[in-house]
Amino acid sequence: MMANGWKTPQEIMKDYGLEKSAFAERKRDCIANPEYRDAIVQDGRKMTYIIEERWQAYLRYRSEQYRIRMLDPHIRKSTAN
């Protein structure tokens, strides 16, 4: 890990127990989300770093979205307001 809290994709995959395909899918989703895209720092095609604090915020967001999707539809409707 770099002194500034940035990690390489390989470090993130190892630390979070992610396969390459799972990481790639989450990375694409994170970049597509304007709120969390700053978690991924890309300097060209081969240099990528992950700002772990922002990555964790993105994972919390993902977890909350999953929880909402899994709620009973009647409960989900009332939480949307």
A tleap script that builds the chain and sets N, CA, C and O, in Angstrom:
source leaprc.protein.ff14SB
mol = sequence {
  NMET MET ALA ASN GLY TRP LYS THR PRO GLN
  GLU ILE MET LYS ASP TYR GLY LEU GLU LYS
  SER ALA PHE ALA GLU ARG LYS ARG ASP CYS
  ILE ALA ASN PRO GLU TYR ARG ASP ALA ILE
  VAL GLN ASP GLY ARG LYS MET THR TYR ILE
  ILE GLU GLU ARG TRP GLN ALA TYR LEU ARG
  TYR ARG SER GLU GLN TYR ARG ILE ARG MET
  LEU ASP PRO HIE ILE ARG LYS SER THR ALA
  CASN
}
set mol.1.N position { 0.851 -1.180 0.000 }
set mol.1.CA position { 0.000 0.000 0.000 }
set mol.1.C position { 0.892 1.237 0.000 }
set mol.1.O position { 1.937 1.281 0.649 }
set mol.2.N position { 0.450 2.220 -0.738 }
set mol.2.CA position { 1.164 3.490 -0.778 }
set mol.2.C position { 0.870 4.260 0.515 }
set mol.2.O position { -0.115 3.984 1.200 }
set mol.3.N position { 1.710 5.201 0.830 }
set mol.3.CA position { 1.567 5.982 2.064 }
set mol.3.C position { 0.262 6.773 2.108 }
set mol.3.O position { -0.233 7.094 3.187 }
set mol.4.N position { -0.289 7.084 0.950 }
set mol.4.CA position { -1.509 7.889 0.904 }
set mol.4.C position { -2.782 7.051 0.966 }
set mol.4.O position { -3.872 7.596 0.790 }
set mol.5.N position { -2.683 5.748 1.212 }
set mol.5.CA position { -3.867 4.900 1.316 }
set mol.5.C position { -4.347 4.342 -0.009 }
set mol.5.O position { -5.414 3.730 -0.074 }
set mol.6.N position { -3.581 4.541 -1.058 }
set mol.6.CA position { -3.942 3.988 -2.357 }
set mol.6.C position { -3.401 2.568 -2.446 }
set mol.6.O position { -2.333 2.263 -1.914 }
set mol.7.N position { -4.142 1.712 -3.117 }
set mol.7.CA position { -3.711 0.331 -3.314 }
set mol.7.C position { -3.804 -0.026 -4.786 }
set mol.7.O position { -4.522 0.611 -5.557 }
set mol.8.N position { -3.070 -1.044 -5.151 }
set mol.8.CA position { -3.168 -1.564 -6.513 }
set mol.8.C position { -4.387 -2.485 -6.582 }
set mol.8.O position { -4.864 -2.955 -5.549 }
set mol.9.N position { -4.890 -2.745 -7.782 }
set mol.9.CA position { -5.987 -3.712 -7.901 }
set mol.9.C position { -5.631 -5.072 -7.291 }
set mol.9.O position { -6.482 -5.719 -6.681 }
set mol.10.N position { -4.391 -5.499 -7.452 }
set mol.10.CA position { -3.976 -6.789 -6.902 }
set mol.10.C position { -4.081 -6.794 -5.371 }
set mol.10.O position { -4.495 -7.789 -4.777 }
set mol.11.N position { -3.707 -5.688 -4.745 }
set mol.11.CA position { -3.815 -5.595 -3.286 }
set mol.11.C position { -5.274 -5.627 -2.844 }
set mol.11.O position { -5.620 -6.290 -1.866 }
set mol.12.N position { -6.124 -4.909 -3.570 }
set mol.12.CA position { -7.555 -4.900 -3.237 }
set mol.12.C position { -8.139 -6.300 -3.398 }
set mol.12.O position { -8.870 -6.770 -2.527 }
set mol.13.N position { -7.822 -6.968 -4.505 }
set mol.13.CA position { -8.344 -8.318 -4.732 }
set mol.13.C position { -7.910 -9.255 -3.608 }
set mol.13.O position { -8.709 -10.055 -3.120 }
set mol.14.N position { -6.669 -9.159 -3.207 }
set mol.14.CA position { -6.159 -10.019 -2.131 }
set mol.14.C position { -6.833 -9.685 -0.799 }
set mol.14.O position { -7.313 -10.580 -0.103 }
set mol.15.N position { -6.867 -8.404 -0.449 }
set mol.15.CA position { -7.410 -7.978 0.844 }
set mol.15.C position { -8.910 -8.245 0.982 }
set mol.15.O position { -9.395 -8.523 2.078 }
set mol.16.N position { -9.641 -8.161 -0.132 }
set mol.16.CA position { -11.092 -8.317 -0.082 }
set mol.16.C position { -11.549 -9.681 -0.596 }
set mol.16.O position { -12.749 -9.941 -0.682 }
set mol.17.N position { -10.612 -10.538 -0.933 }
set mol.17.CA position { -10.947 -11.889 -1.381 }
set mol.17.C position { -11.728 -11.915 -2.683 }
set mol.17.O position { -12.645 -12.720 -2.847 }
set mol.18.N position { -11.366 -11.035 -3.608 }
set mol.18.CA position { -12.085 -10.937 -4.880 }
set mol.18.C position { -11.315 -11.625 -6.002 }
set mol.18.O position { -10.096 -11.496 -6.107 }
set mol.19.N position { -12.040 -12.347 -6.827 }
set mol.19.CA position { -11.462 -12.873 -8.060 }
set mol.19.C position { -11.322 -11.707 -9.039 }
set mol.19.O position { -11.957 -10.666 -8.876 }
set mol.20.N position { -10.491 -11.895 -10.045 }
set mol.20.CA position { -10.249 -10.836 -11.032 }
set mol.20.C position { -11.547 -10.388 -11.703 }
set mol.20.O position { -11.764 -9.191 -11.890 }
set mol.21.N position { -12.412 -11.339 -12.067 }
set mol.21.CA position { -13.667 -10.989 -12.747 }
set mol.21.C position { -14.608 -10.218 -11.822 }
set mol.21.O position { -15.271 -9.279 -12.261 }
set mol.22.N position { -14.672 -10.604 -10.546 }
set mol.22.CA position { -15.531 -9.899 -9.588 }
set mol.22.C position { -15.017 -8.478 -9.367 }
set mol.22.O position { -15.802 -7.532 -9.303 }
set mol.23.N position { -13.697 -8.332 -9.250 }
set mol.23.CA position { -13.129 -6.997 -9.085 }
set mol.23.C position { -13.419 -6.139 -10.314 }
set mol.23.O position { -13.801 -4.976 -10.184 }
set mol.24.N position { -13.238 -6.708 -11.506 }
set mol.24.CA position { -13.458 -5.954 -12.747 }
set mol.24.C position { -14.900 -5.468 -12.837 }
set mol.24.O position { -15.151 -4.340 -13.261 }
set mol.25.N position { -15.844 -6.313 -12.441 }
set mol.25.CA position { -17.255 -5.921 -12.488 }
set mol.25.C position { -17.527 -4.785 -11.501 }
set mol.25.O position { -18.216 -3.823 -11.840 }
set mol.26.N position { -16.995 -4.891 -10.294 }
set mol.26.CA position { -17.193 -3.835 -9.296 }
set mol.26.C position { -16.482 -2.547 -9.714 }
set mol.26.O position { -17.006 -1.452 -9.508 }
set mol.27.N position { -15.318 -2.674 -10.287 }
set mol.27.CA position { -14.579 -1.496 -10.760 }
set mol.27.C position { -15.380 -0.763 -11.836 }
set mol.27.O position { -15.502 0.461 -11.787 }
set mol.28.N position { -15.927 -1.501 -12.809 }
set mol.28.CA position { -16.754 -0.875 -13.863 }
set mol.28.C position { -17.957 -0.166 -13.252 }
set mol.28.O position { -18.277 0.963 -13.624 }
set mol.29.N position { -18.618 -0.831 -12.317 }
set mol.29.CA position { -19.791 -0.259 -11.675 }
set mol.29.C position { -19.411 0.989 -10.875 }
set mol.29.O position { -20.136 1.984 -10.887 }
set mol.30.N position { -18.290 0.932 -10.193 }
set mol.30.CA position { -17.819 2.071 -9.398 }
set mol.30.C position { -17.513 3.273 -10.298 }
set mol.30.O position { -17.897 4.400 -9.985 }
set mol.31.N position { -16.833 3.033 -11.397 }
set mol.31.CA position { -16.496 4.113 -12.337 }
set mol.31.C position { -17.753 4.721 -12.947 }
set mol.31.O position { -17.794 5.921 -13.220 }
set mol.32.N position { -18.776 3.902 -13.162 }
set mol.32.CA position { -20.021 4.382 -13.770 }
set mol.32.C position { -20.856 5.212 -12.794 }
set mol.32.O position { -21.774 5.918 -13.211 }
set mol.33.N position { -20.550 5.131 -11.515 }
set mol.33.CA position { -21.319 5.836 -10.503 }
set mol.33.C position { -20.636 7.172 -10.185 }
set mol.33.O position { -19.545 7.184 -9.615 }
set mol.34.N position { -21.269 8.300 -10.549 }
set mol.34.CA position { -20.639 9.612 -10.340 }
set mol.34.C position { -20.261 9.885 -8.881 }
set mol.34.O position { -19.307 10.616 -8.613 }
set mol.35.N position { -20.995 9.310 -7.957 }
set mol.35.CA position { -20.736 9.525 -6.533 }
set mol.35.C position { -19.429 8.874 -6.064 }
set mol.35.O position { -18.783 9.368 -5.140 }
set mol.36.N position { -19.048 7.774 -6.699 }
set mol.36.CA position { -17.909 6.990 -6.200 }
set mol.36.C position { -16.781 6.795 -7.205 }
set mol.36.O position { -15.794 6.130 -6.892 }
set mol.37.N position { -16.901 7.354 -8.397 }
set mol.37.CA position { -15.877 7.108 -9.424 }
set mol.37.C position { -14.492 7.608 -9.025 }
set mol.37.O position { -13.487 7.165 -9.582 }
set mol.38.N position { -14.435 8.526 -8.065 }
set mol.38.CA position { -13.128 9.015 -7.620 }
set mol.38.C position { -12.348 7.971 -6.816 }
set mol.38.O position { -11.191 8.206 -6.469 }
set mol.39.N position { -12.959 6.830 -6.518 }
set mol.39.CA position { -12.251 5.742 -5.829 }
set mol.39.C position { -11.219 5.088 -6.740 }
set mol.39.O position { -10.260 4.479 -6.265 }
set mol.40.N position { -11.417 5.215 -8.050 }
set mol.40.CA position { -10.536 4.580 -9.031 }
set mol.40.C position { -9.676 5.655 -9.689 }
set mol.40.O position { -10.198 6.590 -10.295 }
set mol.41.N position { -8.372 5.520 -9.569 }
set mol.41.CA position { -7.426 6.459 -10.175 }
set mol.41.C position { -6.728 5.724 -11.309 }
set mol.41.O position { -6.010 4.750 -11.082 }
set mol.42.N position { -6.944 6.199 -12.528 }
set mol.42.CA position { -6.330 5.565 -13.691 }
set mol.42.C position { -5.384 6.543 -14.367 }
set mol.42.O position { -5.773 7.644 -14.758 }
set mol.43.N position { -4.148 6.123 -14.492 }
set mol.43.CA position { -3.134 6.916 -15.179 }
set mol.43.C position { -2.735 6.127 -16.414 }
set mol.43.O position { -1.733 5.411 -16.426 }
set mol.44.N position { -3.533 6.276 -17.435 }
set mol.44.CA position { -3.310 5.481 -18.640 }
set mol.44.C position { -4.038 4.149 -18.548 }
set mol.44.O position { -4.857 3.936 -17.654 }
set mol.45.N position { -3.731 3.262 -19.475 }
set mol.45.CA position { -4.437 1.983 -19.542 }
set mol.45.C position { -3.927 0.955 -18.541 }
set mol.45.O position { -4.668 0.054 -18.148 }
set mol.46.N position { -2.679 1.078 -18.127 }
set mol.46.CA position { -2.098 0.030 -17.284 }
set mol.46.C position { -1.907 0.417 -15.825 }
set mol.46.O position { -1.746 -0.460 -14.977 }
set mol.47.N position { -1.919 1.681 -15.521 }
set mol.47.CA position { -1.692 2.130 -14.143 }
set mol.47.C position { -3.032 2.459 -13.489 }
set mol.47.O position { -3.691 3.432 -13.855 }
set mol.48.N position { -3.419 1.650 -12.531 }
set mol.48.CA position { -4.659 1.873 -11.800 }
set mol.48.C position { -4.380 1.760 -10.315 }
set mol.48.O position { -3.654 0.871 -9.868 }
set mol.49.N position { -4.962 2.667 -9.564 }
set mol.49.CA position { -4.873 2.625 -8.111 }
set mol.49.C position { -6.275 2.783 -7.545 }
set mol.49.O position { -7.152 3.379 -8.170 }
set mol.50.N position { -6.466 2.243 -6.364 }
set mol.50.CA position { -7.749 2.320 -5.689 }
set mol.50.C position { -7.546 3.104 -4.398 }
set mol.50.O position { -6.675 2.776 -3.593 }
set mol.51.N position { -8.356 4.139 -4.209 }
set mol.51.CA position { -8.340 4.876 -2.946 }
set mol.51.C position { -9.250 4.091 -2.002 }
set mol.51.O position { -10.474 4.123 -2.124 }
set mol.52.N position { -8.629 3.395 -1.070 }
set mol.52.CA position { -9.365 2.407 -0.277 }
set mol.52.C position { -10.530 3.008 0.512 }
set mol.52.O position { -11.591 2.389 0.597 }
set mol.53.N position { -10.359 4.175 1.078 }
set mol.53.CA position { -11.443 4.802 1.839 }
set mol.53.C position { -12.679 5.009 0.956 }
set mol.53.O position { -13.802 4.739 1.381 }
set mol.54.N position { -12.468 5.483 -0.258 }
set mol.54.CA position { -13.591 5.697 -1.188 }
set mol.54.C position { -14.149 4.357 -1.682 }
set mol.54.O position { -15.358 4.220 -1.872 }
set mol.55.N position { -13.270 3.371 -1.888 }
set mol.55.CA position { -13.696 2.030 -2.302 }
set mol.55.C position { -14.625 1.434 -1.235 }
set mol.55.O position { -15.639 0.817 -1.562 }
set mol.56.N position { -14.273 1.622 0.026 }
set mol.56.CA position { -15.111 1.117 1.107 }
set mol.56.C position { -16.459 1.831 1.138 }
set mol.56.O position { -17.484 1.206 1.411 }
set mol.57.N position { -16.466 3.126 0.861 }
set mol.57.CA position { -17.734 3.862 0.786 }
set mol.57.C position { -18.592 3.309 -0.346 }
set mol.57.O position { -19.802 3.147 -0.192 }
set mol.58.N position { -17.968 3.022 -1.477 }
set mol.58.CA position { -18.686 2.424 -2.602 }
set mol.58.C position { -19.249 1.058 -2.215 }
set mol.58.O position { -20.392 0.751 -2.553 }
set mol.59.N position { -18.480 0.240 -1.521 }
set mol.59.CA position { -18.960 -1.084 -1.102 }
set mol.59.C position { -20.129 -0.963 -0.125 }
set mol.59.O position { -21.057 -1.770 -0.172 }
set mol.60.N position { -20.095 0.034 0.759 }
set mol.60.CA position { -21.233 0.254 1.664 }
set mol.60.C position { -22.475 0.643 0.865 }
set mol.60.O position { -23.573 0.167 1.153 }
set mol.61.N position { -22.303 1.509 -0.139 }
set mol.61.CA position { -23.412 1.888 -1.016 }
set mol.61.C position { -23.982 0.651 -1.713 }
set mol.61.O position { -25.197 0.459 -1.762 }
set mol.62.N position { -23.094 -0.181 -2.249 }
set mol.62.CA position { -23.509 -1.412 -2.937 }
set mol.62.C position { -24.292 -2.332 -2.003 }
set mol.62.O position { -25.299 -2.926 -2.390 }
set mol.63.N position { -23.816 -2.435 -0.788 }
set mol.63.CA position { -24.478 -3.269 0.211 }
set mol.63.C position { -25.885 -2.750 0.504 }
set mol.63.O position { -26.834 -3.527 0.605 }
set mol.64.N position { -26.007 -1.439 0.640 }
set mol.64.CA position { -27.319 -0.838 0.902 }
set mol.64.C position { -28.263 -1.063 -0.276 }
set mol.64.O position { -29.440 -1.362 -0.074 }
set mol.65.N position { -27.764 -0.924 -1.496 }
set mol.65.CA position { -28.601 -1.162 -2.673 }
set mol.65.C position { -29.076 -2.613 -2.714 }
set mol.65.O position { -30.226 -2.882 -3.060 }
set mol.66.N position { -28.196 -3.543 -2.362 }
set mol.66.CA position { -28.563 -4.959 -2.316 }
set mol.66.C position { -29.642 -5.187 -1.256 }
set mol.66.O position { -30.621 -5.894 -1.500 }
set mol.67.N position { -29.458 -4.587 -0.085 }
set mol.67.CA position { -30.448 -4.734 0.990 }
set mol.67.C position { -31.815 -4.236 0.540 }
set mol.67.O position { -32.827 -4.885 0.805 }
set mol.68.N position { -31.856 -3.107 -0.127 }
set mol.68.CA position { -33.122 -2.551 -0.611 }
set mol.68.C position { -33.765 -3.486 -1.631 }
set mol.68.O position { -34.973 -3.715 -1.589 }
set mol.69.N position { -32.964 -4.025 -2.545 }
set mol.69.CA position { -33.508 -4.948 -3.555 }
set mol.69.C position { -34.071 -6.220 -2.926 }
set mol.69.O position { -35.012 -6.811 -3.456 }
set mol.70.N position { -33.506 -6.639 -1.812 }
set mol.70.CA position { -33.922 -7.889 -1.182 }
set mol.70.C position { -35.114 -7.722 -0.243 }
set mol.70.O position { -35.684 -8.714 0.213 }
set mol.71.N position { -35.493 -6.488 0.048 }
set mol.71.CA position { -36.635 -6.252 0.930 }
set mol.71.C position { -37.924 -6.747 0.291 }
set mol.71.O position { -38.043 -6.830 -0.932 }
set mol.72.N position { -38.866 -7.067 1.130 }
set mol.72.CA position { -40.216 -7.375 0.674 }
set mol.72.C position { -40.706 -6.174 -0.140 }
set mol.72.O position { -40.495 -5.034 0.275 }
set mol.73.N position { -41.352 -6.399 -1.282 }
set mol.73.CA position { -41.793 -5.275 -2.137 }
set mol.73.C position { -42.646 -4.240 -1.407 }
set mol.73.O position { -42.565 -3.053 -1.722 }
set mol.74.N position { -43.460 -4.660 -0.441 }
set mol.74.CA position { -44.299 -3.711 0.291 }
set mol.74.C position { -43.446 -2.798 1.173 }
set mol.74.O position { -43.725 -1.604 1.288 }
set mol.75.N position { -42.423 -3.354 1.786 }
set mol.75.CA position { -41.522 -2.551 2.614 }
set mol.75.C position { -40.677 -1.646 1.728 }
set mol.75.O position { -40.462 -0.478 2.054 }
set mol.76.N position { -40.198 -2.182 0.611 }
set mol.76.CA position { -39.363 -1.415 -0.315 }
set mol.76.C position { -40.099 -0.166 -0.778 }
set mol.76.O position { -39.507 0.909 -0.868 }
set mol.77.N position { -41.397 -0.308 -1.073 }
set mol.77.CA position { -42.194 0.824 -1.550 }
set mol.77.C position { -42.233 1.934 -0.499 }
set mol.77.O position { -42.147 3.111 -0.846 }
set mol.78.N position { -42.362 1.579 0.770 }
set mol.78.CA position { -42.449 2.602 1.815 }
set mol.78.C position { -41.098 3.252 2.101 }
set mol.78.O position { -41.063 4.390 2.571 }
set mol.79.N position { -39.978 2.562 1.832 }
set mol.79.CA position { -38.667 3.169 2.066 }
set mol.79.C position { -38.241 4.074 0.924 }
set mol.79.O position { -37.305 4.858 1.081 }
set mol.80.N position { -38.904 3.985 -0.218 }
set mol.80.CA position { -38.541 4.808 -1.376 }
set mol.80.C position { -38.959 6.258 -1.182 }
set mol.80.O position { -38.476 7.131 -1.902 }
set mol.81.N position { -39.827 6.535 -0.247 }
set mol.81.CA position { -40.320 7.903 -0.038 }
set mol.81.C position { -39.412 8.705 0.812 }
set mol.81.O position { -39.689 9.875 1.078 }
savepdb mol mol.pdb
quit
